[in-house]
Amino acid sequence: MMKPFRSVGLMLAAGLLVTAGCCTKKPAPAPAPEVKAEAPVPVPVPTEAPIVAPVPEPVVETLPSDLAELNKKGYLKDVFFDYDQYDIRANQRDAMAGNAEWLRKWPTVKLQVEGHCDERGSNKYNMALGDKRANAARDYLVSLGIDASRITTISYGEERPFVEGQDESAWSQNRRGHFVITAK
Amino acid sequence: MRLAPVVTSLALVLSLAPLTGQQPAPPVAPPAQPTDISLVLSQEGARRIALAVPPATAPSSDVVQRELVEPFHRTLTGDLGISPWFVVADPALHPKGLRPPATREEGDAWIASGAQFLLDTQIRSEGTNVVVSAQLLDLRTLRPILGKSYSAGGASIRRVAHVIANDVVRQFTGKPGPFLTRIVFSSDRDGGRNKELYIMDYDGENQRRITFHRSLSIAPDWSYDGDRVVYQSFVSTPPGLYWFSLAAAPRNRIPLTTELNSAPSFSPDGKSVAYAGSVKGNPEIFVVGLDGSNPRRLTNSSAIDSSPRFSPNGREIAFTSNRQGTPQIYLMDLEGSNVRKLTLTGNWSDEPAFSPDGGRLAYACRNDGDFQICILDLTTGRTVQISSGPGAHENPSWSPDGSRIAWELQRGRSTQIVSAGIDGSGFKVLTSTGNNGYPVWQRTTE
């Protein structure tokens, strides 16, 4: 995120400099031969100035080509579940809407939803519960208009906890649908 | 590795009725085990036979003592000490120098030490071979009811001890104990976030790795003939069911069209597996041939269905479902019909495991707090809890003689495999390296 901001800043700065140049030039008294030669310079300035604002978007919106790098960006927000439940909670819907919006913007992206559980249920049941969670997350995205063919699912049950620990703060972190981008 | 009994029985089996029926009860239940597992069934009414098991007579060389006598004694008393049939008499009370007792007075001295039977053993070398002689003496009659010599050959002295312990149990019950059986399990000891399958002896010895996927490989099951292991592995996407023969054949992937693909259970004939598979995000119970042939969905519920286990007669399948609220164990016929709920108590019941005779079901049970191990008698409907104490007790599996249960116990961040008799006695911790779970006991006794 730093890079695009910096380039926007540079462009704005460049614009200001050019504008400043134009303003200092105006009061220039006698047309000297050198000055005449530079006369066209101020001309493009007004045409360039309005372009400055729209430019950043295309520059910002390139995705890292490496999938591991891409997944580190955290564009897709994980979704969290209640104990032994697999419905998408009301307080997770904004995150899911954001995920859907991002996926609509990048229609070639494919992803896998991992279903995870806390350690409190039995191992084998949790493997099935994780499957339910991953598919609930997938179905929710599909209901928001994302093509189902872009999304695969996998359950890890309680085998790959995100947080070690045996209290609700750890368990609540481990009951999740985790989104992994598999193709750009 | 096979042991050759070079001399066979000296004496015939005596009638057991007078032995078990008329003897006074052993002085006390076995000494408290180093465990917090409660003796739920307790020993009341269960008469244990009191055995004296002194160290084997052998040449007094240090090497012989260290390499043979000590490991032999440790193994033999370990086996017999956790057997539900015996109590091993306190060696401190053994009368000195009276082996084997030749007179009534000498016999009475042994009886006074709390023993009913004396297991007298000798270890000697014959050339490069080690020969162990064992004699089981009825101290009332001073007559041997078992007498054998065992040639160790290339086998370890521990194995000879297991064979003798099996013979002693067989002498009283007609069936061998679990002393030569093994347990397959899953362990993360190789590091990373992977789990691989391992096999160990029933007492935790000889642990060795049997899969090399560098992935998550879990939930093994053992074929009834002991030759094959089936399990779930994440080495493929979606995770698949794999099986291989322990006789070193390559691994095979079962072709499946489902996802999830967890918790495989061998049919008793070894030709198919039941498992939890998912179609469009709905976990159901399936049965499929080992080659992927004839896949059948047995359940049809929008709820979670998981953890299937074939009954030993092959005609029914127990499984877990939350179709009526909390996860509970159900039974259905092999066609998926005649579904009935087996567990009626607790807020979570899962991971059913049939006893070898099919009459009982061990499972992970929970009311409040932690999972424990329960056994449901399918005839009487009575449930007993055999574990206790803090931690999550899960994934029970029966020894093939039906005398013990192995399960996984998570305490804090450590998960280890433990075992105990079905009355909760004889608790043992079998693993200690890394985390270990999903134990499944071999179904053949030897």
Interface residues (C-beta under 8 A of the other chain):
Chain A: D84 E119 R120 G121 S122 N123 K124 Y125 M127 A128 L129 D131 K132 A134 N135 A136 R138 D139 T152 T153 I154 S155 Y156 G157 E159 R160 E164 Q166
Chain B: R193 K195 L216 I218 A219 Q232 F234 T237 P238 P239 E259 L260 S262 A263 A276 S278 K280 G281 N282 P283 I304 D305 S306 S307 T320 N322 P327 W348 D350 E351 A364 F371 A392 E394 N395 Q410 G412 R413 G437 Y438
